[in-house]
Amino acid sequence: MSDLEKRAHDIAVRILPYTLKEFKPDFTYLSSDEVSQGLSLRSGEIVEEYVLLYEALLKDLEEYSDL
């Protein structure tokens, strides 16, 4: 894993909970106090959201790393 890939992963993991809350997807998640905000947790959709974040961040980091 390259440095840019590691950085994109770290940023994606860090902001994932905030993006899940901001966009209110149709799946549920646990809040910081571990109170379930629903009964169904579809991890595949959470992983999909992570992948979207990771790919966008990696693209931006690669594009702007030369500046």
N, CA, C and O atoms as a Maestro MAE file, in Angstrom:
{
 s_m_m2io_version
 :::
 2.0.0
}

f_m_ct {
 s_m_title
 :::
 protein
 m_atom[268] {
  # First column is atom index #
  i_m_mmod_type
  r_m_x_coord
  r_m_y_coord
  r_m_z_coord
  i_m_residue_number
  s_m_chain_name
  s_m_pdb_residue_name
  s_m_pdb_atom_name
  i_m_atomic_number
  :::
  1 25 0.851 -1.170 0.000 1 A "MET " " N  " 7
  2 3 0.000 0.000 0.000 1 A "MET " " CA " 6
  3 2 0.900 1.238 0.000 1 A "MET " " C  " 6
  4 15 1.810 1.360 0.820 1 A "MET " " O  " 8
  5 25 0.635 2.131 -0.914 2 A "SER " " N  " 7
  6 3 1.446 3.352 -1.010 2 A "SER " " CA " 6
  7 2 1.057 4.334 0.096 2 A "SER " " C  " 6
  8 15 0.048 4.161 0.780 2 A "SER " " O  " 8
  9 25 1.875 5.356 0.249 3 A "ASP " " N  " 7
  10 3 1.578 6.386 1.245 3 A "ASP " " CA " 6
  11 2 0.254 7.090 0.954 3 A "ASP " " C  " 6
  12 15 -0.516 7.380 1.870 3 A "ASP " " O  " 8
  13 25 -0.003 7.361 -0.320 4 A "LEU " " N  " 7
  14 3 -1.269 8.017 -0.679 4 A "LEU " " CA " 6
  15 2 -2.459 7.108 -0.389 4 A "LEU " " C  " 6
  16 15 -3.502 7.581 0.064 4 A "LEU " " O  " 8
  17 25 -2.313 5.814 -0.644 5 A "GLU " " N  " 7
  18 3 -3.395 4.868 -0.343 5 A "GLU " " CA " 6
  19 2 -3.654 4.794 1.155 5 A "GLU " " C  " 6
  20 15 -4.805 4.747 1.590 5 A "GLU " " O  " 8
  21 25 -2.585 4.784 1.941 6 A "LYS " " N  " 7
  22 3 -2.736 4.771 3.401 6 A "LYS " " CA " 6
  23 2 -3.432 6.043 3.885 6 A "LYS " " C  " 6
  24 15 -4.313 5.999 4.743 6 A "LYS " " O  " 8
  25 25 -3.021 7.164 3.322 7 A "ARG " " N  " 7
  26 3 -3.624 8.441 3.726 7 A "ARG " " CA " 6
  27 2 -5.105 8.479 3.342 7 A "ARG " " C  " 6
  28 15 -5.935 8.918 4.138 7 A "ARG " " O  " 8
  29 25 -5.444 8.027 2.136 8 A "ALA " " N  " 7
  30 3 -6.846 7.998 1.701 8 A "ALA " " CA " 6
  31 2 -7.664 7.087 2.613 8 A "ALA " " C  " 6
  32 15 -8.791 7.422 2.978 8 A "ALA " " O  " 8
  33 25 -7.105 5.941 2.982 9 A "HIS " " N  " 7
  34 3 -7.797 5.016 3.893 9 A "HIS " " CA " 6
  35 2 -8.032 5.674 5.245 9 A "HIS " " C  " 6
  36 15 -9.146 5.646 5.767 9 A "HIS " " O  " 8
  37 25 -6.992 6.261 5.810 10 A "ASP " " N  " 7
  38 3 -7.107 6.893 7.130 10 A "ASP " " CA " 6
  39 2 -8.165 7.997 7.137 10 A "ASP " " C  " 6
  40 15 -8.959 8.100 8.071 10 A "ASP " " O  " 8
  41 25 -8.167 8.810 6.099 11 A "ILE " " N  " 7
  42 3 -9.152 9.904 6.028 11 A "ILE " " CA " 6
  43 2 -10.557 9.338 5.852 11 A "ILE " " C  " 6
  44 15 -11.496 9.798 6.501 11 A "ILE " " O  " 8
  45 25 -10.706 8.349 4.981 12 A "ALA " " N  " 7
  46 3 -12.025 7.751 4.737 12 A "ALA " " CA " 6
  47 2 -12.598 7.133 6.006 12 A "ALA " " C  " 6
  48 15 -13.778 7.309 6.308 12 A "ALA " " O  " 8
  49 25 -11.766 6.413 6.745 13 A "VAL " " N  " 7
  50 3 -12.225 5.802 7.993 13 A "VAL " " CA " 6
  51 2 -12.612 6.877 9.005 13 A "VAL " " C  " 6
  52 15 -13.583 6.719 9.744 13 A "VAL " " O  " 8
  53 25 -11.865 7.950 9.034 14 A "ARG " " N  " 7
  54 3 -12.127 9.021 10.001 14 A "ARG " " CA " 6
  55 2 -13.430 9.767 9.712 14 A "ARG " " C  " 6
  56 15 -14.156 10.121 10.641 14 A "ARG " " O  " 8
  57 25 -13.731 10.007 8.439 15 A "ILE " " N  " 7
  58 3 -14.914 10.805 8.123 15 A "ILE " " CA " 6
  59 2 -16.158 9.959 7.827 15 A "ILE " " C  " 6
  60 15 -17.253 10.507 7.706 15 A "ILE " " O  " 8
  61 25 -16.010 8.655 7.711 16 A "LEU " " N  " 7
  62 3 -17.154 7.793 7.391 16 A "LEU " " CA " 6
  63 2 -18.337 7.977 8.344 16 A "LEU " " C  " 6
  64 15 -19.461 8.122 7.864 16 A "LEU " " O  " 8
  65 25 -18.148 7.981 9.662 17 A "PRO " " N  " 7
  66 3 -19.310 8.170 10.548 17 A "PRO " " CA " 6
  67 2 -20.034 9.489 10.315 17 A "PRO " " C  " 6
  68 15 -21.258 9.557 10.431 17 A "PRO " " O  " 8
  69 25 -19.287 10.532 9.990 18 A "TYR " " N  " 7
  70 3 -19.898 11.837 9.756 18 A "TYR " " CA " 6
  71 2 -20.693 11.853 8.458 18 A "TYR " " C  " 6
  72 15 -21.771 12.443 8.394 18 A "TYR " " O  " 8
  73 25 -20.160 11.204 7.419 19 A "THR " " N  " 7
  74 3 -20.902 11.170 6.159 19 A "THR " " CA " 6
  75 2 -22.148 10.311 6.286 19 A "THR " " C  " 6
  76 15 -23.170 10.606 5.665 19 A "THR " " O  " 8
  77 25 -22.078 9.258 7.077 20 A "LEU " " N  " 7
  78 3 -23.268 8.420 7.271 20 A "LEU " " CA " 6
  79 2 -24.376 9.211 7.957 20 A "LEU " " C  " 6
  80 15 -25.547 9.080 7.600 20 A "LEU " " O  " 8
  81 25 -24.018 10.016 8.923 21 A "LYS " " N  " 7
  82 3 -25.023 10.817 9.623 21 A "LYS " " CA " 6
  83 2 -25.524 11.970 8.760 21 A "LYS " " C  " 6
  84 15 -26.715 12.280 8.769 21 A "LYS " " O  " 8
  85 25 -24.627 12.604 8.018 22 A "GLU " " N  " 7
  86 3 -24.992 13.772 7.227 22 A "GLU " " CA " 6
  87 2 -25.975 13.434 6.110 22 A "GLU " " C  " 6
  88 15 -26.943 14.162 5.891 22 A "GLU " " O  " 8
  89 25 -25.731 12.344 5.412 23 A "PHE " " N  " 7
  90 3 -26.557 12.013 4.256 23 A "PHE " " CA " 6
  91 2 -27.731 11.107 4.602 23 A "PHE " " C  " 6
  92 15 -28.544 10.792 3.733 23 A "PHE " " O  " 8
  93 25 -27.833 10.683 5.859 24 A "LYS " " N  " 7
  94 3 -28.940 9.860 6.330 24 A "LYS " " CA " 6
  95 2 -29.326 8.772 5.326 24 A "LYS " " C  " 6
  96 15 -30.411 8.801 4.746 24 A "LYS " " O  " 8
  97 25 -28.434 7.833 5.138 25 A "PRO " " N  " 7
  98 3 -28.735 6.772 4.175 25 A "PRO " " CA " 6
  99 2 -29.889 5.903 4.665 25 A "PRO " " C  " 6
  100 15 -30.342 6.041 5.801 25 A "PRO " " O  " 8
  101 25 -30.358 5.009 3.803 26 A "ASP " " N  " 7
  102 3 -31.500 4.187 4.165 26 A "ASP " " CA " 6
  103 2 -31.123 2.995 5.040 26 A "ASP " " C  " 6
  104 15 -31.966 2.139 5.312 26 A "ASP " " O  " 8
  105 25 -29.875 2.929 5.480 27 A "PHE " " N  " 7
  106 3 -29.473 1.906 6.431 27 A "PHE " " CA " 6
  107 2 -29.171 2.568 7.766 27 A "PHE " " C  " 6
  108 15 -29.027 3.788 7.842 27 A "PHE " " O  " 8
  109 25 -29.077 1.776 8.800 28 A "THR " " N  " 7
  110 3 -28.885 2.348 10.132 28 A "THR " " CA " 6
  111 2 -27.448 2.153 10.600 28 A "THR " " C  " 6
  112 15 -26.674 1.422 9.983 28 A "THR " " O  " 8
  113 25 -27.113 2.802 11.672 29 A "TYR " " N  " 7
  114 3 -25.773 2.753 12.235 29 A "TYR " " CA " 6
  115 2 -25.880 2.955 13.739 29 A "TYR " " C  " 6
  116 15 -26.942 3.292 14.262 29 A "TYR " " O  " 8
  117 25 -24.779 2.748 14.414 30 A "LEU " " N  " 7
  118 3 -24.754 2.981 15.858 30 A "LEU " " CA " 6
  119 2 -24.220 4.374 16.125 30 A "LEU " " C  " 6
  120 15 -23.269 4.813 15.479 30 A "LEU " " O  " 8
  121 25 -24.821 5.066 17.064 31 A "SER " " N  " 7
  122 3 -24.332 6.393 17.426 31 A "SER " " CA " 6
  123 2 -23.132 6.236 18.355 31 A "SER " " C  " 6
  124 15 -22.782 5.123 18.749 31 A "SER " " O  " 8
  125 25 -22.513 7.348 18.697 32 A "SER " " N  " 7
  126 3 -21.313 7.285 19.533 32 A "SER " " CA " 6
  127 2 -21.598 6.719 20.919 32 A "SER " " C  " 6
  128 15 -20.684 6.212 21.570 32 A "SER " " O  " 8
  129 25 -22.838 6.792 21.384 33 A "ASP " " N  " 7
  130 3 -23.167 6.219 22.680 33 A "ASP " " CA " 6
  131 2 -23.726 4.800 22.535 33 A "ASP " " C  " 6
  132 15 -24.311 4.248 23.467 33 A "ASP " " O  " 8
  133 25 -23.533 4.222 21.341 34 A "GLU " " N  " 7
  134 3 -23.910 2.843 21.037 34 A "GLU " " CA " 6
  135 2 -25.401 2.560 21.165 34 A "GLU " " C  " 6
  136 15 -25.805 1.417 21.380 34 A "GLU " " O  " 8
  137 25 -26.204 3.586 21.035 35 A "VAL " " N  " 7
  138 3 -27.642 3.394 21.010 35 A "VAL " " CA " 6
  139 2 -28.019 3.152 19.561 35 A "VAL " " C  " 6
  140 15 -27.754 3.986 18.696 35 A "VAL " " O  " 8
  141 25 -28.623 2.036 19.302 36 A "SER " " N  " 7
  142 3 -28.970 1.711 17.933 36 A "SER " " CA " 6
  143 2 -30.035 2.670 17.417 36 A "SER " " C  " 6
  144 15 -31.027 2.932 18.097 36 A "SER " " O  " 8
  145 25 -29.827 3.183 16.230 37 A "GLN " " N  " 7
  146 3 -30.795 4.086 15.631 37 A "GLN " " CA " 6
  147 2 -31.649 3.330 14.621 37 A "GLN " " C  " 6
  148 15 -32.111 3.908 13.637 37 A "GLN " " O  " 8
  149 25 -31.851 2.091 14.853 38 A "GLY " " N  " 7
  150 3 -32.637 1.234 13.991 38 A "GLY " " CA " 6
  151 2 -32.286 -0.208 14.290 38 A "GLY " " C  " 6
  152 15 -31.429 -0.476 15.132 38 A "GLY " " O  " 8
  153 25 -32.920 -1.118 13.628 39 A "LEU " " N  " 7
  154 3 -32.680 -2.519 13.929 39 A "LEU " " CA " 6
  155 2 -31.893 -3.250 12.857 39 A "LEU " " C  " 6
  156 15 -31.346 -4.321 13.121 39 A "LEU " " O  " 8
  157 25 -31.823 -2.702 11.665 40 A "SER " " N  " 7
  158 3 -31.127 -3.419 10.598 40 A "SER " " CA " 6
  159 2 -29.851 -2.690 10.214 40 A "SER " " C  " 6
  160 15 -29.884 -1.518 9.838 40 A "SER " " O  " 8
  161 25 -28.758 -3.370 10.309 41 A "LEU " " N  " 7
  162 3 -27.461 -2.820 9.928 41 A "LEU " " CA " 6
  163 2 -27.002 -3.574 8.693 41 A "LEU " " C  " 6
  164 15 -26.702 -4.766 8.766 41 A "LEU " " O  " 8
  165 25 -26.948 -2.896 7.574 42 A "ARG " " N  " 7
  166 3 -26.533 -3.534 6.329 42 A "ARG " " CA " 6
  167 2 -25.089 -3.146 6.052 42 A "ARG " " C  " 6
  168 15 -24.821 -2.117 5.431 42 A "ARG " " O  " 8
  169 25 -24.172 -3.968 6.513 43 A "SER " " N  " 7
  170 3 -22.751 -3.644 6.432 43 A "SER " " CA " 6
  171 2 -22.266 -3.488 5.000 43 A "SER " " C  " 6
  172 15 -21.335 -2.724 4.746 43 A "SER " " O  " 8
  173 25 -22.873 -4.189 4.071 44 A "GLY " " N  " 7
  174 3 -22.468 -4.046 2.677 44 A "GLY " " CA " 6
  175 2 -22.609 -2.624 2.175 44 A "GLY " " C  " 6
  176 15 -21.783 -2.150 1.395 44 A "GLY " " O  " 8
  177 25 -23.657 -1.943 2.620 45 A "GLU " " N  " 7
  178 3 -23.857 -0.560 2.201 45 A "GLU " " CA " 6
  179 2 -22.871 0.386 2.883 45 A "GLU " " C  " 6
  180 15 -22.470 1.396 2.304 45 A "GLU " " O  " 8
  181 25 -22.488 0.061 4.093 46 A "ILE " " N  " 7
  182 3 -21.479 0.871 4.783 46 A "ILE " " CA " 6
  183 2 -20.136 0.709 4.079 46 A "ILE " " C  " 6
  184 15 -19.410 1.683 3.883 46 A "ILE " " O  " 8
  185 25 -19.813 -0.511 3.705 47 A "VAL " " N  " 7
  186 3 -18.569 -0.763 2.969 47 A "VAL " " CA " 6
  187 2 -18.600 -0.037 1.630 47 A "VAL " " C  " 6
  188 15 -17.595 0.535 1.209 47 A "VAL " " O  " 8
  189 25 -19.733 -0.059 0.968 48 A "GLU " " N  " 7
  190 3 -19.867 0.646 -0.304 48 A "GLU " " CA " 6
  191 2 -19.621 2.142 -0.128 48 A "GLU " " C  " 6
  192 15 -18.950 2.763 -0.952 48 A "GLU " " O  " 8
  193 25 -20.160 2.716 0.936 49 A "GLU " " N  " 7
  194 3 -19.942 4.143 1.218 49 A "GLU " " CA " 6
  195 2 -18.460 4.415 1.484 49 A "GLU " " C  " 6
  196 15 -17.920 5.423 1.028 49 A "GLU " " O  " 8
  197 25 -17.800 3.509 2.229 50 A "TYR " " N  " 7
  198 3 -16.364 3.653 2.484 50 A "TYR " " CA " 6
  199 2 -15.588 3.642 1.169 50 A "TYR " " C  " 6
  200 15 -14.710 4.478 0.954 50 A "TYR " " O  " 8
  201 25 -15.914 2.695 0.292 51 A "VAL " " N  " 7
  202 3 -15.199 2.572 -0.978 51 A "VAL " " CA " 6
  203 2 -15.356 3.843 -1.806 51 A "VAL " " C  " 6
  204 15 -14.394 4.314 -2.412 51 A "VAL " " O  " 8
  205 25 -16.558 4.393 -1.833 52 A "LEU " " N  " 7
  206 3 -16.774 5.645 -2.567 52 A "LEU " " CA " 6
  207 2 -15.914 6.771 -2.000 52 A "LEU " " C  " 6
  208 15 -15.296 7.528 -2.748 52 A "LEU " " O  " 8
  209 25 -15.882 6.872 -0.680 53 A "LEU " " N  " 7
  210 3 -15.047 7.896 -0.040 53 A "LEU " " CA " 6
  211 2 -13.573 7.667 -0.353 53 A "LEU " " C  " 6
  212 15 -12.861 8.590 -0.749 53 A "LEU " " O  " 8
  213 25 -13.126 6.432 -0.171 54 A "TYR " " N  " 7
  214 3 -11.718 6.085 -0.383 54 A "TYR " " CA " 6
  215 2 -11.284 6.413 -1.813 54 A "TYR " " C  " 6
  216 15 -10.244 7.039 -2.020 54 A "TYR " " O  " 8
  217 25 -12.074 5.994 -2.792 55 A "GLU " " N  " 7
  218 3 -11.702 6.227 -4.181 55 A "GLU " " CA " 6
  219 2 -11.662 7.713 -4.518 55 A "GLU " " C  " 6
  220 15 -10.764 8.162 -5.229 55 A "GLU " " O  " 8
  221 25 -12.620 8.473 -4.017 56 A "ALA " " N  " 7
  222 3 -12.632 9.917 -4.268 56 A "ALA " " CA " 6
  223 2 -11.429 10.589 -3.609 56 A "ALA " " C  " 6
  224 15 -10.782 11.445 -4.212 56 A "ALA " " O  " 8
  225 25 -11.137 10.201 -2.381 57 A "LEU " " N  " 7
  226 3 -9.996 10.786 -1.676 57 A "LEU " " CA " 6
  227 2 -8.687 10.420 -2.360 57 A "LEU " " C  " 6
  228 15 -7.813 11.272 -2.520 57 A "LEU " " O  " 8
  229 25 -8.541 9.163 -2.766 58 A "LEU " " N  " 7
  230 3 -7.309 8.733 -3.426 58 A "LEU " " CA " 6
  231 2 -7.113 9.490 -4.737 58 A "LEU " " C  " 6
  232 15 -6.002 9.917 -5.051 58 A "LEU " " O  " 8
  233 25 -8.177 9.654 -5.489 59 A "LYS " " N  " 7
  234 3 -8.092 10.399 -6.746 59 A "LYS " " CA " 6
  235 2 -7.634 11.830 -6.487 59 A "LYS " " C  " 6
  236 15 -6.749 12.331 -7.180 59 A "LYS " " O  " 8
  237 25 -8.225 12.489 -5.499 60 A "ASP " " N  " 7
  238 3 -7.843 13.861 -5.183 60 A "ASP " " CA " 6
  239 2 -6.412 13.946 -4.675 60 A "ASP " " C  " 6
  240 15 -5.670 14.854 -5.050 60 A "ASP " " O  " 8
  241 25 -6.025 13.010 -3.830 61 A "LEU " " N  " 7
  242 3 -4.646 13.028 -3.317 61 A "LEU " " CA " 6
  243 2 -3.645 12.819 -4.442 61 A "LEU " " C  " 6
  244 15 -2.604 13.476 -4.472 61 A "LEU " " O  " 8
  245 25 -3.940 11.923 -5.360 62 A "GLU " " N  " 7
  246 3 -3.036 11.696 -6.492 62 A "GLU " " CA " 6
  247 2 -2.970 12.930 -7.388 62 A "GLU " " C  " 6
  248 15 -1.901 13.300 -7.874 62 A "GLU " " O  " 8
  249 25 -4.111 13.554 -7.597 63 A "GLU " " N  " 7
  250 3 -4.177 14.722 -8.482 63 A "GLU " " CA " 6
  251 2 -3.438 15.921 -7.903 63 A "GLU " " C  " 6
  252 15 -2.759 16.647 -8.629 63 A "GLU " " O  " 8
  253 25 -3.572 16.129 -6.589 64 A "TYR " " N  " 7
  254 3 -3.006 17.321 -5.979 64 A "TYR " " CA " 6
  255 2 -1.713 17.093 -5.219 64 A "TYR " " C  " 6
  256 15 -1.191 18.024 -4.605 64 A "TYR " " O  " 8
  257 25 -1.184 15.878 -5.244 65 A "SER " " N  " 7
  258 3 0.052 15.602 -4.502 65 A "SER " " CA " 6
  259 2 1.271 16.288 -5.130 65 A "SER " " C  " 6
  260 15 2.275 16.507 -4.453 65 A "SER " " O  " 8
  261 25 1.187 16.623 -6.403 66 A "ASP " " N  " 7
  262 3 2.300 17.265 -7.070 66 A "ASP " " CA " 6
  263 2 2.382 18.761 -6.829 66 A "ASP " " C  " 6
  264 15 3.383 19.389 -7.174 66 A "ASP " " O  " 8
  265 25 1.354 19.336 -6.248 67 A "LEU " " N  " 7
  266 3 1.335 20.785 -6.034 67 A "LEU " " CA " 6
  267 2 2.234 21.212 -4.922 67 A "LEU " " C  " 6
  268 15 2.325 22.402 -4.623 67 A "LEU " " O  " 8
  :::
 }
 m_bond[267] {
  # First column is bond index #
  i_m_from
  i_m_to
  i_m_order
  :::
  1 1 2 1
  2 2 3 1
  3 3 4 2
  4 3 5 1
  5 5 6 1
  6 6 7 1
  7 7 8 2
  8 7 9 1
  9 9 10 1
  10 10 11 1
  11 11 12 2
  12 11 13 1
  13 13 14 1
  14 14 15 1
  15 15 16 2
  16 15 17 1
  17 17 18 1
  18 18 19 1
  19 19 20 2
  20 19 21 1
  21 21 22 1
  22 22 23 1
  23 23 24 2
  24 23 25 1
  25 25 26 1
  26 26 27 1
  27 27 28 2
  28 27 29 1
  29 29 30 1
  30 30 31 1
  31 31 32 2
  32 31 33 1
  33 33 34 1
  34 34 35 1
  35 35 36 2
  36 35 37 1
  37 37 38 1
  38 38 39 1
  39 39 40 2
  40 39 41 1
  41 41 42 1
  42 42 43 1
  43 43 44 2
  44 43 45 1
  45 45 46 1
  46 46 47 1
  47 47 48 2
  48 47 49 1
  49 49 50 1
  50 50 51 1
  51 51 52 2
  52 51 53 1
  53 53 54 1
  54 54 55 1
  55 55 56 2
  56 55 57 1
  57 57 58 1
  58 58 59 1
  59 59 60 2
  60 59 61 1
  61 61 62 1
  62 62 63 1
  63 63 64 2
  64 63 65 1
  65 65 66 1
  66 66 67 1
  67 67 68 2
  68 67 69 1
  69 69 70 1
  70 70 71 1
  71 71 72 2
  72 71 73 1
  73 73 74 1
  74 74 75 1
  75 75 76 2
  76 75 77 1
  77 77 78 1
  78 78 79 1
  79 79 80 2
  80 79 81 1
  81 81 82 1
  82 82 83 1
  83 83 84 2
  84 83 85 1
  85 85 86 1
  86 86 87 1
  87 87 88 2
  88 87 89 1
  89 89 90 1
  90 90 91 1
  91 91 92 2
  92 91 93 1
  93 93 94 1
  94 94 95 1
  95 95 96 2
  96 95 97 1
  97 97 98 1
  98 98 99 1
  99 99 100 2
  100 99 101 1
  101 101 102 1
  102 102 103 1
  103 103 104 2
  104 103 105 1
  105 105 106 1
  106 106 107 1
  107 107 108 2
  108 107 109 1
  109 109 110 1
  110 110 111 1
  111 111 112 2
  112 111 113 1
  113 113 114 1
  114 114 115 1
  115 115 116 2
  116 115 117 1
  117 117 118 1
  118 118 119 1
  119 119 120 2
  120 119 121 1
  121 121 122 1
  122 122 123 1
  123 123 124 2
  124 123 125 1
  125 125 126 1
  126 126 127 1
  127 127 128 2
  128 127 129 1
  129 129 130 1
  130 130 131 1
  131 131 132 2
  132 131 133 1
  133 133 134 1
  134 134 135 1
  135 135 136 2
  136 135 137 1
  137 137 138 1
  138 138 139 1
  139 139 140 2
  140 139 141 1
  141 141 142 1
  142 142 143 1
  143 143 144 2
  144 143 145 1
  145 145 146 1
  146 146 147 1
  147 147 148 2
  148 147 149 1
  149 149 150 1
  150 150 151 1
  151 151 152 2
  152 151 153 1
  153 153 154 1
  154 154 155 1
  155 155 156 2
  156 155 157 1
  157 157 158 1
  158 158 159 1
  159 159 160 2
  160 159 161 1
  161 161 162 1
  162 162 163 1
  163 163 164 2
  164 163 165 1
  165 165 166 1
  166 166 167 1
  167 167 168 2
  168 167 169 1
  169 169 170 1
  170 170 171 1
  171 171 172 2
  172 171 173 1
  173 173 174 1
  174 174 175 1
  175 175 176 2
  176 175 177 1
  177 177 178 1
  178 178 179 1
  179 179 180 2
  180 179 181 1
  181 181 182 1
  182 182 183 1
  183 183 184 2
  184 183 185 1
  185 185 186 1
  186 186 187 1
  187 187 188 2
  188 187 189 1
  189 189 190 1
  190 190 191 1
  191 191 192 2
  192 191 193 1
  193 193 194 1
  194 194 195 1
  195 195 196 2
  196 195 197 1
  197 197 198 1
  198 198 199 1
  199 199 200 2
  200 199 201 1
  201 201 202 1
  202 202 203 1
  203 203 204 2
  204 203 205 1
  205 205 206 1
  206 206 207 1
  207 207 208 2
  208 207 209 1
  209 209 210 1
  210 210 211 1
  211 211 212 2
  212 211 213 1
  213 213 214 1
  214 214 215 1
  215 215 216 2
  216 215 217 1
  217 217 218 1
  218 218 219 1
  219 219 220 2
  220 219 221 1
  221 221 222 1
  222 222 223 1
  223 223 224 2
  224 223 225 1
  225 225 226 1
  226 226 227 1
  227 227 228 2
  228 227 229 1
  229 229 230 1
  230 230 231 1
  231 231 232 2
  232 231 233 1
  233 233 234 1
  234 234 235 1
  235 235 236 2
  236 235 237 1
  237 237 238 1
  238 238 239 1
  239 239 240 2
  240 239 241 1
  241 241 242 1
  242 242 243 1
  243 243 244 2
  244 243 245 1
  245 245 246 1
  246 246 247 1
  247 247 248 2
  248 247 249 1
  249 249 250 1
  250 250 251 1
  251 251 252 2
  252 251 253 1
  253 253 254 1
  254 254 255 1
  255 255 256 2
  256 255 257 1
  257 257 258 1
  258 258 259 1
  259 259 260 2
  260 259 261 1
  261 261 262 1
  262 262 263 1
  263 263 264 2
  264 263 265 1
  265 265 266 1
  266 266 267 1
  267 267 268 2
  :::
 }
}
